[in-house]
Amino acid sequence: MTKKMQSLVCRECGKEYPTQDIHVCELCFGPLEVKYDYTAIKQVMTKEKILSGPPSLWRYADLLPVEGTNYVGLHAGYTPLVHAKNLGHFLGLDHLYIKNDCVNHPTLSFKDRVVAVAMTRARELGFETVACASTGNLANSVSAHAASAGMACYVFIPGDLEAAKVLGNLIYKPNVVEIEGNYDDVNRLCSEIAGERRWAFVNINIRPYYAEGSKTLAFETVEQLGWRAPDQVVVPMASGSLLTKIWKGLKEFEKIGLVDSVPTKVNGAQAEGCSPIATAHLNGRDFFKPVKPKTIAKSLAIGNPADGYYALKATAETQGAMDMVTDEEIVESIKLLAQTEGIFAETAGGVTIGVLQKLVKKGHIKRNDVTVAYITGNGLKTQEAVVDAVGRPFRIQPHLSHFTKTFGIEEQA
Amino acid sequence: MARLRFHIRYPEEKIPEPILYEIGQEYQVVPSIRRADVRETTGWMDVEFTGEADEIDKAIQGLRTKGCIVDPIELNVVE
């Protein structure tokens, strides 16, 4: 296999490091990311090779930060790109597509992409134990992948997490550690443990590799659109990493000649109750102010986002936009997507669709734009968000006449 | 001796104050600023503290008492 990974490089000062389990520049403390040899990759990564690859994110392995083929997470990625004609008609868009990671495997969220890449790399680096700090989707994915890879696993969660989410981890039998204290306490402790133990904390010391998994959403989008980049993308933002990596993925495909041009406007979506990045954008600032999250979109509730600055930069660079929606708008948007396209998204999906609507109304997204909205998690995971907003079943006696009367239809002879 | 890295954010009203100097005077820690952005309305610094672990803990509490927000260098790691 080509030596495609050259180094880890500081996103701030450019200092380079070997491709090991480090994530912060020793000089300026800036975040590190993977630097590739695109000339070498261009020689081997062709459309034909991709098309003959497995129906998973590993068909793009040439642009992922792993050295071998002993992959963890064989079924992650390659999710449907749905031409959303009904929702498009409702919104006034002729070319609206939904990238549906509700059905990503194995744990029904886009986190399966980043975890598959992180754990493959962790195993290559000789780690036997993986870990993460999470309030939901990430923990589920790390637990499931660790079970299948036979790796020891520690999942750190806040002590007040909902029972259903705790169960979603326990079923895979990792070491689930509930931490007494608030969110900041969990954050601080996990950062300390990551610095002390030789464990692969997927989103801390393995983060440069982990984050690269998000690029596969961009790769799949281009391939599924017939090898073209979309005009507009709408991406939910938590840390901001997903948005920056979708942009990076599109540019990489251009760099190695798999797409002619990338005219894409990269748009970001947040919930009003946790919108540090979108607020900064709307106020014309290139920096954000941390917030205390208060929203039903818990998978996006990161008040001090590590990649917020870079997300603002990517959106500015592409003349994109950002916006935010209230909790009520999130619920309405979840219902709208479900009732037009048959896709039941978690709350983050409601944020994406809600902001999509706003950007259409503002005229930023136009009827003829090829637009892709990223739905990153399954609605079955956040049912409590919509339980009071979907009505009740019709309740009838077990008689045909009751049925016909209820629906105002005539009995057939 | 421990060396720990933090992201420190200053509230707007504290920007003119020499908070990091004061912390270096009040506790047995040596702060080393690696990256910073201080403006009229906001300011942050990425800082490494060298000292005994207990003393660094006290210095961090001291920063919080002075109104600063102190996070790990990675910012939020709970996803």
Interface residues (C-beta under 8 A of the other chain):
Chain A: E12 H23 V24 L27 C28 F29 G30 K111 C132 A133 S134 T135 N137 L138 F156 P158 Y183 D184 V186 N187 R188 C190 S191 E192 A194 F201 N203 I204 R207 A238 S239 F287 K289 P290 S299 I302 G303 N304 P305 A306
Chain B: R5 R9 R34 R35 D37 R39 T42 D46 E48 I69 D71 P72 I73 E74 L75 N76 V77 V78 E79
